[in-house]
């Protein structure tokens, strides 16, 4: 096995992530004296980020110290059964001395296909904050870099192996349909969800002509991001989620000294403190059953829809972004995205 995927316990999470991203095993093996003592995956790191752990933290504070392993010689069928039973996507194979000699991937053994998971892109908004640019052009067709925003979004999913798309349209819908057509120019299939009335960020899902058979993505069509959609799908399945929401960290600095007190006694003054929150990033993975929570042609936004499922006891999980993300919703954001486009998407 390549040394690229083997790390020590003291290595920072940032370096472990670099190795995970560069490789095709989707994890790093943590070794001590030539023996496996743990593993760390993209999902492990994202869960740590949700708990406030920094990327300079040593791997041993985040790693899975009791990874599922299998002995050399295990059959592919037995390995696949084990991975499915334990809800894992990678299975380290070890020799008699506890050294990892191979990593089996569930995608290889099960011949999983991203193409089985549909993608819905929400592109029906008015783009009011980008006027006058959107007076004659729908926001998804505004160019950032050398191509429309929505084309960059589409390409991001295509590169990850997704091939079945629905685009929700309303404002200047014909311009979007004319540009993207049936998707054949990109080697994919595109259908359209035509909103006769604006249905919010989730209502258009009721227009999907048939129920998906597997979890499907929903993404706002005015976002530019390099989020790893394959990792998000694995995260969703690993957590047996009904809905998964991409979240990103957002910091707010109070421009004054904040006074902490109890009754009338001052305990201290914090000068211009920064508060951090995780906010909705506009990318979702949904179980097909979520469609049962939307009325026919009902106008509803995604937060309301997800709250409905949570109230009914459905499991919703957060997938923290560590990748590039920008909402191209205002003129200054559009300029920023244009300035960064070549470096990020080049």
VEXMIKOL-21730 format. One line per 2 residues: number of its first residue (from 1); for each residue x negated, y, z of N, C-alpha, C. Coordinates in steps of 0.02 Angstrom, whole numbers. Layout:
N
NUM) X Y Z X Y Z X Y Z; ...
END
This chain:
346
1) -42 -60 0 0 0 0 -44 62 0; -24 112 -38 -63 173 -44 -71 208 23
3) -131 233 35 -145 268 98 -105 333 103; -78 356 46 -40 418 46 19 414 95
5) 47 354 104 107 346 144 92 327 216; 29 324 235 10 306 303 -16 369 338
7) 12 383 397 -9 442 434 -25 422 505; -61 466 539 -76 455 610 -24 490 653
9) -25 475 716 25 503 762 17 578 772; -44 604 763 -57 674 778 -43 720 719
11) -30 693 660 -22 734 601 41 778 608; 39 841 586 98 885 592 154 860 546
13) 215 875 565 273 855 525 269 884 455; 243 944 447 239 975 381 197 933 334
15) 142 906 358 99 864 316 133 797 301; 168 770 351 205 707 340 258 717 286
17) 292 775 288 343 790 238 312 795 169; 254 826 164 220 832 100 208 764 69
19) 186 717 111 173 650 86 237 613 67; 289 624 107 354 593 91 380 619 24
21) 375 685 14 400 716 -47 360 694 -108; 295 684 -100 252 666 -157 260 592 -176
23) 282 551 -129 286 480 -142 354 457 -164; 360 392 -177 424 364 -198 452 315 -146
25) 420 313 -87 444 267 -35 493 300 13; 498 366 11 547 404 50 535 400 126
27) 475 380 145 457 381 216 381 378 222; 357 393 283 286 384 299 281 334 355
29) 231 291 351 218 241 402 167 270 451; 182 267 515 137 292 566 98 232 593
31) 32 235 588 -10 179 609 -57 200 665; -74 150 706 -126 157 757 -168 93 755
33) -233 101 744 -278 43 739 -255 -7 687; -229 19 631 -211 -25 576 -144 -60 584
35) -106 -43 637 -41 -74 648 14 -22 648; 73 -40 624 129 7 624 154 19 695
37) 160 83 712 188 102 778 251 145 770; 268 160 707 328 200 696 335 218 623
39) 391 249 606 402 276 539 435 344 546; 428 384 495 461 449 493 489 459 423
41) 552 477 420 586 489 356 607 562 351; 630 580 291 657 647 281 715 659 329
43) 757 608 339 813 616 385 792 627 457; 738 592 478 712 602 546 692 675 556
45) 659 703 506 635 772 512 693 821 514; 743 809 471 800 855 469 839 854 535
47) 845 795 565 878 791 630 838 830 683; 772 826 678 730 862 726 738 938 716
49) 743 960 653 752 1031 640 817 1057 672; 869 1016 670 932 1035 701 925 1046 776
51) 876 1010 806 864 1015 878 811 1066 895; 790 1107 845 744 1161 859 671 1143 857
53) 654 1083 832 585 1061 828 551 1096 769; 489 1120 779 453 1154 726 413 1106 682
55) 396 1129 622 360 1086 575 287 1076 593; 263 1113 644 195 1103 668 192 1049 723
57) 249 1021 740 252 970 793 220 905 769; 182 870 812 153 806 792 206 754 776
59) 191 710 729 237 659 707 262 616 765; 218 602 814 237 555 867 295 581 910
61) 312 645 905 368 671 944 435 662 907; 432 642 845 492 636 804 502 565 776
63) 447 529 768 450 465 733 496 414 767; 520 368 728 557 311 753 507 260 780
65) 508 250 846 458 207 878 477 133 874; 537 119 852 558 49 847 587 35 778
67) 547 43 727 573 32 659 589 -41 647; 640 -53 605 655 -120 584 602 -142 533
69) 570 -199 545 520 -225 499 538 -297 483; 505 -324 432 517 -394 413 450 -426 396
71) 445 -491 405 381 -525 391 368 -534 317; 305 -540 300 286 -554 231 319 -618 209
73) 342 -619 146 374 -679 120 449 -678 122; 480 -628 155 552 -624 157 579 -615 86
75) 634 -649 71 663 -643 4 697 -576 -5; 704 -556 -69 738 -493 -82 811 -495 -58
77) 844 -552 -65 914 -557 -43 919 -549 32; 872 -580 69 873 -575 142 856 -504 163
79) 809 -472 128 790 -403 144 849 -356 132; 885 -366 77 943 -323 62 997 -331 115
81) 1009 -394 136 1059 -406 188 1040 -371 253; 976 -376 271 952 -344 332 961 -269 329
83) 943 -239 272 948 -166 266 1021 -143 269; 1065 -180 238 1135 -161 240 1163 -169 311
85) 1144 -222 345 1169 -234 413 1145 -180 461; 1083 -157 452 1054 -108 497 1062 -36 471
87) 1095 -28 413 1106 39 383 1041 77 373; 991 44 344 928 76 329 914 71 254
89) 872 116 229 858 119 158 787 96 140; 744 90 191 676 66 180 661 12 231
91) 625 -39 209 608 -95 254 533 -109 248; 494 -91 300 423 -107 299 412 -183 306
93) 369 -210 265 350 -281 268 281 -284 299; 273 -325 352 210 -327 389 180 -396 386
95) 112 -397 391 77 -462 393 74 -487 465; 38 -541 476 35 -571 543 2 -526 594
97) -34 -474 572 -69 -429 617 -31 -364 629; 29 -358 601 69 -298 611 52 -242 564
99) 14 -256 511 -4 -204 462 48 -205 406; 70 -145 385 118 -140 331 84 -153 265
101) 112 -201 227 83 -218 162 129 -199 104; 191 -182 120 239 -166 68 299 -130 100
103) 332 -88 59 395 -58 80 448 -78 30; 501 -111 52 556 -128 7 609 -73 13
105) 636 -52 -44 686 2 -47 753 -27 -66; 805 -7 -31 871 -33 -45 894 -15 -115
107) 873 44 -139 893 64 -206 866 17 -259; 805 -8 -249 776 -55 -296 813 -122 -294
109) 829 -145 -234 858 -211 -226 932 -212 -246; 967 -156 -235 1038 -154 -249 1054 -121 -316
111) 1002 -97 -350 1011 -63 -414 1062 -6 -408; 1054 32 -354 1101 87 -342 1094 140 -396
113) 1150 173 -411 1149 224 -464 1180 288 -439; 1143 343 -444 1170 408 -427 1229 426 -472
115) 1230 396 -533 1283 412 -580 1351 391 -555; 1354 347 -506 1418 326 -477 1448 379 -431
117) 1409 430 -415 1433 482 -370 1446 546 -411; 1507 570 -409 1527 627 -449 1504 692 -415
119) 1504 745 -456 1485 812 -432 1539 862 -454; 1564 901 -407 1612 954 -422 1578 1021 -410
121) 1576 1063 -461 1545 1129 -456 1600 1182 -458; 1602 1222 -406 1654 1274 -400 1632 1337 -436
123) 1665 1353 -491 1644 1410 -533 1702 1455 -552; 1753 1459 -508 1813 1498 -527 1818 1566 -496
125) 1767 1587 -459 1770 1651 -424 1767 1712 -469; 1789 1768 -442 1790 1831 -481 1721 1864 -485
127) 1678 1851 -437 1612 1884 -438 1617 1959 -427; 1664 1980 -383 1677 2051 -374 1616 2090 -351
129) 1574 2058 -310 1516 2094 -282 1461 2104 -334; 1468 2072 -392 1418 2081 -444 1442 2127 -501
131) 1497 2161 -490 1519 2209 -540 1469 2266 -545; 1458 2293 -605 1496 2284 -667 1473 2224 -709
133) 1423 2185 -686 1399 2130 -727 1453 2079 -743; 1499 2070 -696 1551 2019 -705 1615 2046 -737
135) 1614 2108 -759 1672 2135 -794 1684 2098 -860; 1629 2079 -893 1634 2046 -958 1607 1975 -958
137) 1580 1952 -901 1548 1887 -899 1562 1854 -832; 1583 1791 -830 1593 1758 -765 1526 1748 -730
139) 1527 1752 -664 1466 1749 -625 1423 1688 -641; 1451 1628 -651 1409 1570 -665 1368 1575 -729
141) 1387 1620 -774 1350 1627 -837 1300 1684 -835; 1296 1721 -780 1244 1772 -773 1177 1738 -771
143) 1130 1764 -808 1064 1731 -812 1019 1751 -754; 988 1702 -726 933 1711 -679 874 1674 -709
145) 818 1709 -718 765 1679 -757 787 1680 -830; 784 1622 -861 801 1620 -932 864 1580 -946
147) 905 1567 -895 965 1528 -907 1020 1547 -856; 1082 1531 -872 1137 1547 -826 1129 1511 -759
149) 1156 1542 -706 1151 1513 -639 1177 1442 -639; 1236 1431 -669 1268 1365 -666 1228 1313 -703
151) 1191 1332 -755 1150 1284 -790 1092 1260 -746; 1064 1305 -707 1011 1284 -661 1039 1236 -608
153) 1099 1251 -584 1132 1206 -535 1142 1137 -567; 1169 1137 -627 1182 1074 -663 1118 1034 -671
155) 1065 1068 -693 1001 1034 -704 973 1003 -640; 985 1036 -584 961 1009 -520 991 941 -506
157) 1056 933 -519 1089 869 -509 1067 818 -562; 1060 840 -623 1040 794 -677 972 764 -663
159) 925 805 -639 858 780 -623 860 727 -568; 911 730 -526 918 681 -472 958 619 -494
161) 979 617 -558 1011 558 -585 1086 559 -586; 1118 616 -571 1191 620 -573 1215 636 -643
163) 1272 606 -662 1292 614 -732 1365 629 -744; 1407 630 -691 1479 643 -699 1496 707 -662
165) 1518 758 -699 1530 824 -669 1600 849 -682; 1627 885 -634 1688 924 -642 1670 996 -625
167) 1692 1042 -668 1680 1113 -654 1748 1146 -644; 1758 1176 -586 1819 1212 -570 1815 1283 -600
169) 1864 1301 -641 1862 1366 -675 1927 1403 -667; 1922 1469 -669 1981 1513 -667 1965 1577 -705
171) 1924 1620 -675 1907 1684 -706 1863 1673 -768; 1887 1698 -825 1851 1690 -889 1831 1617 -900
173) 1879 1573 -889 1866 1501 -893 1842 1479 -962; 1870 1509 -1014 1853 1487 -1082 1779 1499 -1098
175) 1750 1551 -1069 1679 1565 -1082 1635 1509 -1052; 1655 1486 -994 1617 1432 -962 1626 1367 -1001
177) 1688 1352 -1022 1701 1291 -1059 1665 1292 -1127; 1662 1350 -1157 1628 1355 -1222 1553 1344 -1214
179) 1525 1368 -1160 1452 1361 -1151 1432 1289 -1135; 1468 1257 -1089 1447 1191 -1067 1480 1134 -1105
181) 1537 1147 -1137 1569 1095 -1177 1583 1032 -1136; 1574 975 -1168 1586 911 -1134 1524 884 -1099
183) 1470 924 -1098 1409 903 -1064 1361 863 -1107; 1381 846 -1168 1338 803 -1210 1271 835 -1225
185) 1268 902 -1226 1205 935 -1240 1154 923 -1184; 1178 904 -1125 1134 889 -1069 1132 814 -1054
187) 1167 775 -1094 1167 703 -1085 1210 680 -1027; 1261 721 -1009 1305 703 -953 1378 713 -975
189) 1424 697 -931 1495 705 -944 1522 761 -901; 1555 810 -932 1584 866 -896 1658 871 -912
191) 1699 874 -860 1770 889 -866 1785 952 -825; 1843 981 -836 1858 1045 -805 1922 1041 -763
193) 1919 1074 -705 1976 1081 -661 2000 1152 -669; 2054 1162 -706 2077 1229 -724 2127 1253 -672
195) 2109 1306 -636 2152 1336 -585 2196 1389 -618; 2261 1376 -622 2306 1427 -648 2311 1485 -598
197) 2307 1468 -534 2300 1517 -480 2237 1501 -442; 2206 1551 -411 2145 1538 -374 2161 1497 -312
199) 2124 1441 -303 2141 1392 -252 2090 1389 -195; 2045 1438 -191 1996 1437 -137 1938 1389 -153
201) 1895 1379 -104 1834 1340 -117 1846 1265 -112; 1907 1244 -95 1921 1172 -90 1984 1152 -126
203) 2031 1197 -136 2095 1180 -165 2091 1148 -234; 2041 1167 -273 2035 1140 -340 2021 1064 -340
205) 2000 1037 -282 1988 965 -279 2052 925 -291; 2110 956 -277 2173 922 -289 2187 912 -363
207) 2148 946 -406 2157 940 -478 2116 884 -509; 2073 852 -470 2033 796 -497 2082 743 -522
209) 2076 723 -585 2128 680 -616 2132 610 -588; 2079 584 -559 2081 518 -528 2036 520 -466
211) 2051 475 -420 2014 476 -357 1944 447 -367; 1892 481 -342 1825 451 -344 1824 387 -304
213) 1779 342 -322 1772 280 -285 1716 283 -234; 1674 335 -238 1618 342 -193 1613 415 -169
215) 1575 428 -116 1567 498 -94 1545 543 -152; 1572 603 -152 1557 649 -207 1533 717 -180
217) 1492 750 -220 1464 815 -202 1512 870 -222; 1513 923 -182 1546 986 -200 1496 1041 -186
219) 1487 1086 -234 1438 1140 -225 1464 1204 -256; 1455 1259 -222 1472 1324 -249 1427 1338 -310
221) 1458 1364 -362 1421 1374 -425 1377 1435 -427; 1373 1473 -372 1331 1533 -372 1271 1525 -326
223) 1252 1462 -311 1195 1449 -268 1136 1424 -309; 1077 1445 -291 1016 1417 -319 977 1385 -262
225) 964 1321 -270 930 1285 -217 891 1227 -246; 839 1207 -210 801 1148 -229 815 1090 -181
227) 872 1092 -147 890 1039 -99 884 971 -133; 861 922 -96 852 854 -121 920 818 -115
229) 956 814 -171 1023 784 -170 1020 709 -154; 968 676 -177 962 605 -162 953 594 -87
231) 912 635 -55 903 628 18 968 645 55; 1005 693 30 1068 711 61 1117 653 57
233) 1119 619 1 1163 561 -7 1142 505 41; 1078 492 46 1054 440 92 1072 459 165
235) 1064 523 181 1079 548 248 1154 536 264; 1196 552 215 1268 544 222 1286 471 235
237) 1257 426 196 1272 355 204 1243 327 269; 1182 349 286 1150 326 347 1191 344 409
239) 1222 403 408 1261 425 466 1334 404 461; 1351 367 409 1420 343 400 1469 402 407
241) 1452 456 372 1490 518 379 1551 518 333; 1602 553 355 1661 567 313 1648 630 271
243) 1618 679 304 1596 739 268 1526 758 293; 1485 782 247 1419 808 264 1414 879 237
245) 1390 924 279 1384 995 261 1311 1015 263; 1287 1044 209 1220 1074 211 1221 1136 254
247) 1173 1141 299 1167 1201 341 1096 1229 335; 1090 1292 346 1024 1324 345 1018 1371 404
249) 957 1380 426 945 1423 484 949 1496 463; 984 1535 504 992 1607 492 976 1643 556
251) 931 1691 552 909 1727 612 936 1799 611; 957 1823 668 981 1892 676 942 1925 732
253) 910 1981 717 873 2018 768 915 2076 794; 926 2076 858 964 2132 890 917 2192 893
255) 937 2249 864 891 2306 859 883 2347 923; 905 2319 979 900 2355 1043 873 2308 1096
257) 857 2337 1153 839 2296 1210 902 2267 1242; 906 2202 1249 964 2168 1276 955 2161 1352
259) 1002 2187 1390 998 2186 1462 1035 2125 1489; 999 2083 1526 1030 2025 1559 1044 2044 1632
261) 1107 2032 1654 1123 2050 1723 1174 2002 1751; 1176 2001 1816 1225 1961 1853 1261 2008 1901
263) 1327 2012 1893 1365 2064 1928 1335 2132 1909; 1306 2169 1956 1277 2234 1940 1201 2233 1942
265) 1172 2175 1959 1099 2171 1967 1066 2151 1901; 1019 2192 1877 984 2179 1814 931 2125 1826
267) 933 2073 1784 885 2018 1789 825 2028 1744; 834 2066 1691 779 2077 1644 803 2110 1581
269) 755 2132 1540 771 2164 1477 731 2129 1422; 766 2104 1372 734 2071 1315 735 2120 1256
271) 675 2140 1235 669 2191 1184 678 2161 1114; 730 2182 1079 745 2161 1010 740 2085 1002
273) 779 2047 1040 776 1974 1035 805 1949 969; 782 1891 948 807 1859 887 848 1798 906
275) 907 1794 878 950 1736 888 953 1696 823; 952 1630 829 952 1587 771 1016 1544 771
277) 1044 1538 711 1105 1498 702 1096 1453 641; 1134 1399 638 1139 1360 577 1205 1379 543
279) 1201 1400 480 1260 1424 444 1274 1380 384; 1335 1382 361 1357 1342 303 1320 1364 240
281) 1291 1315 205 1252 1331 145 1289 1317 80; 1353 1295 84 1394 1289 23 1382 1227 -18
283) 1351 1175 11 1341 1111 -24 1371 1057 22; 1413 1014 -7 1449 965 33 1447 896 1
285) 1454 845 43 1465 776 20 1528 751 55; 1575 727 16 1641 711 43 1662 640 26
287) 1694 608 74 1723 543 61 1785 552 16; 1798 505 -29 1857 513 -73 1922 524 -35
289) 1927 496 25 1989 502 64 2004 575 84; 1954 619 77 1965 689 95 2020 720 53
291) 2032 692 -6 2083 719 -50 2153 713 -20; 2161 666 28 2226 659 61 2241 718 107
293) 2192 760 121 2201 816 166 2215 881 129; 2225 877 63 2238 937 23 2306 928 -11
295) 2350 977 -4 2414 974 -39 2405 990 -113; 2451 967 -153 2448 981 -225 2449 1055 -238
297) 2398 1078 -275 2389 1149 -293 2390 1195 -232; 2368 1169 -175 2364 1209 -114 2301 1252 -115
299) 2307 1316 -98 2249 1360 -91 2219 1349 -22; 2158 1323 -21 2125 1308 43 2049 1313 34
301) 2015 1339 85 1943 1344 83 1911 1284 116; 1848 1271 99 1814 1211 123 1809 1208 199
303) 1793 1262 235 1790 1257 308 1856 1233 338; 1912 1258 312 1978 1237 337 1990 1163 323
305) 1971 1140 263 1979 1070 246 1939 1026 293; 1877 1044 305 1834 1002 347 1859 1003 419
307) 1884 1060 442 1912 1063 510 1972 1016 516; 2012 1010 463 2069 964 464 2045 892 475
309) 1992 874 440 1968 805 446 1939 792 516; 1905 843 544 1877 836 611 1933 827 662
311) 1986 866 654 2043 861 700 2075 791 698; 2067 757 642 2094 690 635 2043 636 654
313) 1989 658 684 1939 611 710 1888 587 659; 1885 618 602 1836 598 551 1767 627 568
315) 1716 589 551 1647 607 568 1618 657 517; 1597 715 542 1565 765 499 1495 778 526
317) 1446 779 481 1376 788 502 1344 846 465; 1292 873 495 1255 929 466 1190 904 435
319) 1176 927 375 1114 911 340 1074 975 333; 1022 984 374 985 1048 374 940 1055 313
321) 945 1112 281 902 1127 224 833 1146 248; 783 1120 214 714 1143 223 686 1167 155
323) 730 1166 105 710 1186 38 732 1257 22; 714 1280 -37 734 1347 -60 810 1351 -68
325) 837 1409 -49 910 1420 -55 923 1495 -59; 967 1514 -106 989 1584 -108 1059 1586 -138
327) 1101 1627 -109 1169 1639 -133 1166 1700 -178; 1177 1689 -244 1172 1744 -292 1240 1779 -295
329) 1258 1812 -240 1324 1842 -236 1325 1918 -238; 1266 1949 -228 1262 2022 -229 1206 2043 -276
331) 1207 2106 -295 1159 2130 -345 1087 2124 -319; 1076 2138 -254 1008 2133 -228 986 2060 -223
333) 1033 2014 -210 1016 1943 -209 1000 1919 -280; 1037 1945 -329 1024 1928 -399 954 1949 -419
335) 934 2008 -399 867 2032 -415 814 1989 -381; 826 1972 -318 778 1931 -281 771 1862 -314
337) 828 1832 -332 827 1767 -365 790 1771 -432; 799 1825 -468 764 1833 -532 689 1839 -522
339) 669 1875 -470 598 1883 -456 565 1817 -436; 603 1774 -403 575 1711 -377 584 1652 -423
341) 625 1660 -475 647 1603 -514 589 1563 -544; 543 1597 -577 489 1562 -611 446 1523 -561
343) 434 1552 -503 393 1518 -453 428 1457 -425; 494 1461 -416 531 1407 -384 553 1354 -434
345) 579 1376 -491 609 1330 -538 568 1321 -602; 517 1366 -611 473 1368 -667 473 1311 -713
END
